[in-house]
């Protein structure tokens, strides 16, 4: 027990950084064997996070809708949140286009070939994306199971893609029903609140695995990637990381300053969520720790956070759905030697902003969004195949940008609507979000 107590006394972010550094060293020392030996540790961690995400969101959203009633209009809060999603997504596209134009990642006589593992993705229609928000079977949605049509034309059960939107939709309906029924369902409302608290405690248990999960994920990543994959596209990797960093440090910080909030305190409080997003490459996986970061470290009202963060994990994708597709468009234009026209710039801007709201919070969906944007701008899709070999490296920074935006917007809206505890925000203790509190 003394060892466990000593371990928990170390600030959470330091434990995660330690896992990252040790994982990188293990991957460098062991090479491809690191993926075999340590990769399953990282996969187990991500699986545990995904295990708790659906029930956590389900009970939290039901509880949040009922609790927000009488304080703030749910529709008004949702509309304000969505408006800031649009504004920050548009700014992210502008950053992507600007960095691509300045850094010229597609220039320099590159001789690229499409990665053999790349397969074109089917792009769902807007109507299908909207229709999929409504689950045909609630229990399938909660289990992450959907349907597909097989080769024989039969509709069969299939593993879902991990979208949380159907869960939010159904939980929201239950929450509104409880509000409508009032005291008739007071016991049910109490039970939902208790279940939400139980899931928060389970989340604390799981998040203690973050340093070990980080070690496994980074060891496997470093061991499986060689410099030969990165060198030909090093300029593109650098351009993406620069664009995401500029968006985080300039755009997000500027918005916080405009609302009278200290950006440094935000980043201290949001650090655990950003760290998990970087190593797991999944907004869905980072969602529980992001919720804890903005509530316990940054003072956002818990009921509002329970609604805004899961929504952001589904539709708020500044890195994957805005910066990356815009940068891809500039990259392919430079590589082919055909400059983008003013009309294409406008199309890229619009398609990227809209596309960022259709990206599911799971790894790899940035490829789908890039397909949408390049198709809309009438650009060749080979660029995605060129970049596929390094997608995991790109996805780390893209996802950290996504999750940072998913935390910034609720903080801003909470500040605007009086749902932010300024004293908690100003304290911004980075150590508390991941589990340095007693279990």
N, C-alpha and C positions, 0 to 999 in steps of 0.2 A: 504493500500500500504506500510505503514511503516513496517508492519509485514513481508510482502513478501520481501522487500528490506533487512531487517535484516536476513531473512532466506537465501537469496542468497549470502549474505556476508560471510556466514560460508563456509569454504572450502568444496568442494564436498565430498572428502573422509571422512571428519568428519561427514557429514550428513549421509552417507551410514553406517559408523560404528555405529552411534547413532541409526539408524533404526535396525541394526543387534542386538545390545545389548537390546534395548527395545522389539524387537520381541522375543528374547530368553527368556526374563523375562516374557512376556505375555504368551508364550507357556508353560513355566514351571508352572506358576500360574494357568492357566485355563485348562491345560491338553487337552484331545481330543476336548473340546469345541473350542479351539483356531483355529482348522482347519475349523470349521463351521463358526466362526465369522470373522476371518482374512484371511483365505485361499483364498477367492475370490479376495481380494485386490492384493495378489501376482499373481494370475492367470490373472487378468486384466492387470497388468504390463507386464507380459511375452507376452500376446496377443498383446499389443500395440507395443512392440519391434518387434514381428514377422510381424506386420502389415506394418511397415516401411521398413523392411529389403529388401524385393524383389525390390520395386521401387528404393530404395537407391542404391542397387547394380547395377540394370539395367542401370540407367542413369550414374552412376559413372564409370562403366566399359566402356560404349560406349565413354564417354568423355575422359577417361584415355587412351584408345587405340589411339585415334586421337591425343591427346596431347603428348604422348610418341614418336610418329612418328617424326623422324628427330633428336631426342635427344639420345635415346638409342634403340638398337634393342629389340623389344618386345620379340622375340624368345630367345635372349640371356639372358634377364632378367628373363624370365620364366624358362629357363633351370637352371640358377644359383639358383633361388629360390627353384626349385624342388630338386636340389642336396642337399641343406642344409636341406630340409625336410627329405630326406633319412638319412643323417648323424645323425641328432638329434634323429630321430626315432630309429635308431640302438643303439645309446647310451642309449636311454630310456629303450629299451628291456634289455640291459646289467644291468642297474640299478635295474630293476624289478627282474631279476634272482638273482643278488647278494644279494639284501635285503631279498628275500624269502629264500635263502640258509642260510643266517646268522641268521635271526630272527625266522625261523622255525614256521610260523603261522599255519601249518597243523599238528603239533606235540602236544603231551600232552593228548592223550586219549580222543579226542573230540567225542561226541556222537551226530551227527547231523542228521537232517531229511530235506528232500526237502520241501521248502516252498510251501504251497498249492496254492498260487497265480501264481507260476511259470508255464509257458507253453513253450515247446521247440520252438525255432525260426527257420524259414526257412532261410537257408543261400543261397543268390543268387550266381550264377556262376560268374566267372570273366567276361565272355562274356556279361552277362546280365548287370553287373555293367557298363561296357564300353558302351554298347548300350543305356543304360538309360541316358547317358550324352546328347545324341541327342534327343531333344523333338519331339515327333510325331505331336504335336500341340502346337504352340508357346503360344497361349492364355491359354491353360490348364497349361502349365509350369509356366507362370507368375501368374496364379491364385492358384498355388499349387495343381492343380487337375490333376490326371492321370487316367489310366484305369486299370481294373482288370477283370478277368474272374469269373463269378458267378457260382453257383451250376448247373445252367442249361447250362453252357458252353457258355453263351453270354458275350460279352465284354461290360462292362458298365463303366460309370464314377465313380471315387472314389477319396476321399481325398488323396492327396499326402503325402509323408513322410517329406516334408519340405526341400528336397535337393535343393541346390542353383546352382548346377553344370549346369543343362540345361539352366538356366537363364544366367549364365556367358558365356556359349557356344554361345547362340544366340546374346547376347549383343556384344561379341567379333566379331562375323561376321558382325554385323552392323557397329562397329567401323572401321574394316578393309575396309568395303565398302565405308565409308565416306572418308577414307584416299585415296582410289583408285580414287574416283570421284573428289577429290580436291575442287576447287572453285565452281564447279557446285552445291554443297550442302552446301555452306558456311552458309546459313540461318538455315539449319537444324542443322549444327554443333553448331551454336550459341544458338539455342533453347535447344539442349541437355545440353549444359553447364549451361544454366539458370535453367533448370529442376533439374540438379544436385545440384545447389546452393539452390533451394527451398527445396529439400529433406534433405539437410544438416540442414537447419533451422527447418524443421519439427522434425528432430532427436533431435535438442536441446530442443524443447518443450517436447518431450516424455521422454527424459533422466532426466528431472526434477522430474519425478515420481519415480526415482530409490530408494531414501530413503524410500518412502512409500511402494513400491513394495518389497523392502528388508524386511521391517517390517512384511508384510503379509506372505511372503514366509517362513521366519525363524520362525515366531510364529506358523504357521501351521505345519512345520516340527518338531519342538521341542515338540509341543503338541501331535502329532500323534505317535511319537516314544517313547517307554518306554525302560528302561534299560534292560528289559528281552530280547529284540531283539538284543541288542548290546553285552551283556556279553559273550555269548558263542563264538562269533567271534571277540571279542575285539582285539585279537592278529593280526587278519587279517586286521582289520580297521587300527590299529597302523602301521602295516607293509606297507600298501598302502600309508598312509599319510607320513611316513618316506621316502619311495621311491620317491614319488612326490616332497617332499621338497628337497631331495638331488638332484634330477634332476634340479629343478628350481635354487637352490642356488649354486650348484657346476658346473653342465654342462653348463647351460645358462650363469652363471656369468663368467665361464672360457672362453667361446666363446667370450663374450663381451670384457673381458680383452685382449684376443688375438688380438682383432681388435682395441685396444687402447681406448675402451669405458669404462666409469665408471659404474659398475653394479648398484651401489646405485642410481645413477641418472636415470638409466633405470627403476628400480623398483618404484621410486617416480613417474615418468611419466606414467608408465604402470598400476599403482595401481587402477585407476577407472575401467579399463577393467578387471583386475583380480578380483576385488570385485564383479562386476556384474556376471562374470562367476561362481564364487563360490556360490552365492545365487540362481541364475537362473538355474544352471546345464545345460546350453545350449550354445554351441559355436555360434549357429545361433542367439540366443538372445543377446549375448555379442558382436556380430560383429560390430554394429554401434558405440558403445562406444570404442571398441578396435581401430577402424579406427581413431576416433578423438584423442585417447590417443597418437598414434604413430605419427600423423601428427602435432597436435597442441602442444603436450608436448615434443616430442622427435625429431621433425624436419625431419621426413621422407617425401620425395616428395609426394604430395597428389595424383598425377596421378598414381604413382607406388603403393602407399598404396591402392588405389581404386581397383587395380588389385590383389595385393598379399593377402590382408586380407580376402576378400571373398573366394579366392581359398583355403587359409589355413583353413577357417571355414568349408570347405567341405572335405578336404583330410588330414589336418595336425592334428593328434590326438595322441600326445605322451602319454597322460594319459589313454584315453579309449582304444586306439588301440594298444599300445605298452607295457606300464608298467603293466596295469591291466591283459591282457591275459597271460603275462609272469609270473606274480605273481600267477595267477590261476593255471597255469601248475605246478609250484613248490608246491603250496598248496595241490593239489590233489595227487601229488606224495608222499608227506609226510603223508597225511591222510590215503592213502591206503597202505603205507609202501613199495611201489615199486619205488626205486630210478630212476630218469631219466637217460637214457643212453646218451653218448656223441652225438649220432645221433639225439636223441630227442631234446637235447639242440639246435642243429643246426636248426632243423625243427621249433622249437618254435621261434628262432631268425628270420628266414626268413619269416615264416607265420605272425608273429607279425608286422614286418616292412611293408610287403605288405598289411596286413589287416588294418593297421593304415591309409592307403590311401583310404580305402573303407568305412570308417565310416562316416555316415551323421552327421551333426552338430546339432543333436537333442537329448533330453534325452533318455536313455535306449539302445542306439545302441551298447554300450560296451558289452552287453550280446551277441549280434550277433558276434562281433569280437572274444570274448572268445570262442564261439562255433567253429568258424573257426580254431583257434589255437589248441584247445584241440582235435578236430577231426583230424587235420593234424598230430599231434603228437601221435595219437591213444590212447588218454587218455579218461577215462570215463567223460561224460558230467554232472554227478550229482553235480559236484562242483558248477556249475552255479546255480542250484536249491538251494543248501545250502546257497549261498550268496545272493540270490534274496531278502530276507527279509530286508537286510540292504543296498540295492543297492543305494537308494537315498542319504544315508550318504556318500557312496563311491563316488557317481557321483559328488558331490560338489568339492572334491579335484581333481578328475580326470579331470573335465572340466576346473578348474582353471589352471591346468598344460597344457591342450590343448591350451587355449587362450594365456597363457604366451608364449608358443612356436610360436603361430601364430603372436605374436608381435615381438619376438626376431629375427626371421628369416628375416622379412623385414628390420629391423634396421641393421642387419649385411650386407645384400645385398646392402642396400642403402649406407652404409659406404664404401663397396668395389667398388661401381660404381659411387661414387660422387653425389649421390642423397640424402645425409644426410646433413642437416643444423647443423653443429657442435655447433654453438652458441645457437641454440634453445635446442639442446640435453643437453648441459652443464647447461643450466638454469633449465630444467626439472621441471616446476612448476606443481605439482600434483593437484593443485586446479582448473586448467582450463578445464580439459577434460569433466567434467560432467555438466557444466552449470553455473559456478560461474560468467561467463561473462554475460553481459546483454542479455536478450532474444530478 
